[in-house]
Amino acid sequence: MTAREGQTFHGVSRVIRYVNFVKLPHTLFALPFALVGVVLASYHTPVTLREVGWVVIAFTAARFAAMGFNRIADREIDALNPRTQMRELPSGALGVTEAMIAVAVACGVFLFAAFELNHVCFLLAPIALAWIFFYSFTKRFTRWSHVVLGVGLSIAPVGGYLAVTGTWASPWWMLCVLAIAVATWVAGFDILYALQDVEFDRGNALHSIPVRWGERGSLVAARVLHAITIIALASVGFAVGGGAIYTAGVVVAAGLLLYEHTLVKPGDISRLDAAFFTMNGIISIVYFGFVFAERVAS
């Protein structure tokens, strides 16, 4: 019997199937960054609980739509890959039609949440959906799909900021470097995640940095990207006048990323699941915690 993919819940209920279908716990990866955008916006505009609630709903719905669409687009590929054969669509636990309906509902919820926030978010919401759907096809023609994914998730902090202010940040480059931080963070760990499927991808004409550059080259690329992440996070602190608490948060995030890279070595990716899920979830939550603490202390 094919082994169950990591980070999935056991059970056969409809709720569990949908939770596993979109890997709902992975929402912890980037939701804290959306909330970082909200916290940074609070330096300029008062934040209400209503806005925070709609930001959480919008992000969760967008991520559900993105992951669900990816699963639908990749269902035939997943059926061929031993690591992913037990996912909900190739295994038959969910039907394609009901998956499409779920994605459509999630898109509707996301658009409604964006509408409830402000007209800027509503106007930009379809562009965000188009980008995250586009990602699902990129590994068929480019090795840079990891970066496309990173850019998709970098929408989260920008969206969180715009949800509160309705206008771009000042200084203008603050949101840019925050987006770069998230994009490089995600791209780096996605490169590590793709190491699991190098042989399968090569055999099925799929593209990735591990396929192109090999294991050692991919590890170097991930480390470079994560170094950029830390530089970008430090730049955000400079832009907002972050103090000792914010600086401590960047230092802790750097230490956690460094530890993550000790878990994956050339010739040994046996601890990749821990590196991918546990550490990245911790990093985003811890960074948000320091940003929030800095704001409370100011």
C-alpha positions in Angstrom: 0.0 0.0 0.0 1.3 3.5 -0.8 2.3 5.4 2.3 0.3 8.4 3.4 1.9 11.7 2.5 3.3 13.6 5.5 1.4 16.3 7.3 -2.1 14.8 6.7 -4.8 13.9 9.2 -6.1 10.4 9.6 -9.8 9.9 9.2 -12.5 9.4 6.5 -15.0 12.2 7.3 -15.8 14.7 4.6 -14.3 17.5 6.8 -11.0 15.6 7.1 -10.9 15.0 3.4 -11.2 18.7 2.6 -8.7 19.6 5.3 -6.2 17.2 3.8 -7.1 18.2 0.2 -5.8 21.8 0.8 -3.3 20.9 3.6 -5.2 23.4 5.8 -2.5 23.4 8.6 -0.1 24.9 6.1 -2.1 28.1 6.3 0.2 28.8 9.3 3.1 29.4 6.8 1.9 32.7 5.5 -1.1 33.8 7.5 1.2 35.4 10.1 2.8 37.4 7.3 -0.6 38.8 6.3 -1.1 39.8 9.9 2.4 41.4 9.9 1.0 43.6 7.1 -1.9 44.5 9.3 0.4 45.4 12.3 2.6 47.5 10.2 -0.4 49.3 8.8 -1.5 50.1 12.3 1.4 52.6 12.7 -0.5 54.8 10.2 -4.2 53.8 10.5 -6.3 52.4 13.4 -7.1 48.7 13.0 -10.5 47.2 13.9 -11.3 43.6 14.8 -13.6 43.6 11.8 -10.7 44.3 9.5 -8.6 41.6 11.1 -11.4 39.1 10.7 -11.9 39.8 7.1 -8.1 39.6 6.4 -8.1 36.2 8.0 -11.1 35.1 6.0 -9.7 36.5 2.8 -6.3 34.8 3.2 -7.7 31.5 4.3 -10.2 31.4 1.3 -7.5 32.5 -1.2 -5.1 29.8 0.1 -7.9 27.2 -0.1 -8.7 28.2 -3.7 -5.0 28.2 -4.7 -4.2 24.8 -3.2 -7.4 23.3 -4.4 -6.8 24.6 -7.9 -3.3 23.2 -7.8 -4.6 19.8 -6.8 -7.1 19.8 -9.6 -4.5 20.9 -12.2 -2.0 18.3 -11.0 -4.3 15.4 -10.4 -2.9 13.3 -13.3 0.7 14.0 -12.3 -0.1 13.2 -8.7 -1.6 9.9 -9.7 1.8 8.8 -11.2 3.9 9.9 -8.3 4.2 7.3 -5.5 4.6 10.1 -3.0 1.3 11.8 -3.9 -0.9 8.9 -5.2 -2.9 8.9 -2.0 -3.9 12.5 -2.3 -7.7 13.0 -2.4 -8.3 13.4 -6.1 -6.0 10.6 -7.5 -7.2 8.2 -4.7 -10.8 9.0 -5.3 -11.5 10.3 -1.8 -12.9 13.4 -3.4 -14.4 13.8 -6.9 -13.1 16.4 -9.4 -16.5 18.1 -9.6 -16.9 18.6 -5.9 -13.3 19.9 -5.7 -14.1 22.4 -8.5 -17.2 23.5 -6.6 -15.2 23.9 -3.4 -12.6 26.1 -5.2 -15.3 28.2 -6.8 -16.9 28.8 -3.4 -13.5 29.7 -1.9 -13.0 32.2 -4.7 -16.3 33.7 -4.0 -15.6 34.0 -0.3 -12.2 35.6 -1.1 -13.7 38.2 -3.4 -16.5 39.0 -1.0 -14.0 39.5 1.9 -11.9 41.8 -0.4 -15.0 43.8 -1.1 -15.8 44.1 2.6 -12.3 45.4 3.2 -12.0 48.3 0.7 -12.3 49.0 -3.0 -8.5 48.7 -3.6 -8.5 45.2 -2.2 -11.5 44.3 -4.3 -10.0 45.6 -7.5 -6.7 43.7 -6.9 -8.3 40.5 -5.7 -8.8 39.0 -9.2 -5.2 39.7 -10.1 -4.1 37.9 -7.0 -6.3 34.9 -7.9 -4.9 34.8 -11.5 -1.3 34.8 -10.2 -1.8 32.0 -7.7 -3.7 29.9 -10.3 -1.0 30.6 -12.9 1.6 29.0 -10.5 0.0 25.6 -10.8 1.1 25.3 -14.5 4.6 26.7 -14.2 6.5 23.5 -13.4 5.5 22.3 -16.8 7.7 24.9 -18.6 10.1 26.6 -16.2 12.4 25.8 -13.3 11.4 29.1 -11.6 8.1 27.9 -10.3 9.4 28.2 -6.8 9.8 31.9 -7.3 6.3 32.2 -8.8 5.0 30.5 -5.7 7.0 32.8 -3.5 5.6 35.9 -5.3 2.1 34.5 -4.9 2.5 34.2 -1.1 4.2 37.6 -0.9 0.8 39.0 -1.8 -0.3 38.2 1.8 1.6 41.0 3.7 0.9 43.5 1.0 -2.8 42.6 1.1 -2.8 42.8 4.9 -1.4 46.3 4.8 -3.7 47.5 2.0 -6.7 46.0 3.8 -6.2 48.5 6.6 -4.9 51.6 4.9 -6.3 51.3 1.4 -3.1 53.0 0.2 0.5 52.1 -0.5 3.1 52.4 2.3 5.4 55.2 3.1 8.3 54.8 2.5 7.2 53.2 -0.7 9.8 50.5 -0.7 8.8 49.1 2.7 6.1 46.8 1.3 8.4 45.9 -1.6 11.2 44.5 0.7 8.5 42.9 2.9 7.2 41.1 -0.2 10.8 40.2 -1.2 11.3 38.7 2.3 8.2 36.4 2.0 8.9 35.6 -1.7 12.5 34.4 -1.0 11.5 32.6 2.2 8.8 30.6 0.4 10.9 30.0 -2.8 13.8 28.8 -0.6 11.8 26.2 1.3 9.9 25.2 -1.8 13.2 24.3 -3.5 14.0 22.1 -0.5 10.6 20.5 -0.7 11.1 19.8 -4.4 14.2 17.7 -3.6 11.8 14.8 -2.8 10.7 14.5 -6.4 13.8 15.1 -8.5 13.8 11.6 -10.2 10.1 11.6 -10.8 10.2 15.2 -12.2 13.0 14.3 -14.6 11.2 11.3 -15.8 8.0 13.2 -16.5 9.5 16.3 -18.1 8.7 18.6 -15.2 10.9 21.5 -14.3 12.4 22.7 -11.0 15.7 24.0 -9.7 16.6 20.6 -8.2 16.1 19.0 -11.6 18.2 21.6 -13.3 20.9 22.3 -10.6 21.0 19.1 -8.6 20.9 18.6 -4.9 24.0 20.6 -4.0 23.1 23.5 -6.3 19.6 23.6 -4.9 20.8 23.7 -1.3 23.0 26.6 -2.2 20.1 28.4 -4.0 17.9 27.9 -1.0 20.5 29.3 1.4 21.1 32.3 -0.8 17.4 33.0 -1.0 17.0 32.7 2.8 20.0 35.1 3.3 18.1 37.6 1.2 15.0 36.9 3.4 16.9 38.1 6.5 18.3 41.1 4.8 14.9 42.1 3.6 13.3 41.6 7.0 16.1 43.8 8.5 15.3 46.4 5.8 11.6 46.4 6.8 12.7 47.2 10.4 14.8 50.1 9.1 11.8 51.4 7.1 9.4 51.4 10.1 11.9 52.4 12.7 11.9 49.1 14.4 13.6 48.9 17.8 15.3 46.2 19.9 12.3 43.9 19.9 12.0 43.9 16.1 15.8 43.4 15.7 15.6 40.4 18.1 12.8 39.0 15.9 15.0 39.1 12.8 17.9 37.5 14.7 15.7 34.7 15.9 14.2 34.2 12.4 17.8 34.0 11.1 18.7 31.4 13.7 15.6 29.3 12.9 16.4 29.4 9.2 20.0 28.4 9.9 18.7 25.5 11.9 16.3 24.5 9.2 19.2 24.2 6.8 21.1 21.9 9.2 18.2 19.5 8.8 18.8 19.0 5.1 22.2 18.0 3.9 23.6 16.7 0.5 22.7 13.0 0.4 20.4 13.1 3.4 16.9 14.6 3.0 15.3 12.2 5.5 14.4 15.1 7.9 12.9 17.2 5.1 9.4 16.9 6.4 10.4 18.5 9.7 12.4 21.2 7.9 9.5 22.0 5.6 6.5 22.1 7.9 7.5 22.5 11.5 10.4 25.0 11.2 8.7 27.2 8.6 5.5 27.3 10.6 7.5 28.3 13.7 9.5 31.0 11.8 6.4 32.8 10.5 4.6 32.7 13.9 7.7 33.8 15.8 8.4 36.7 13.5 4.8 37.9 13.7 5.1 37.6 17.5 8.1 40.0 17.6 6.5 42.4 15.2 3.3 42.5 17.3 5.3 42.9 20.5 7.3 45.8 19.0 4.0 47.5 18.1 2.5 47.0 21.6 5.6 48.3 23.2 5.7 51.5 21.0 
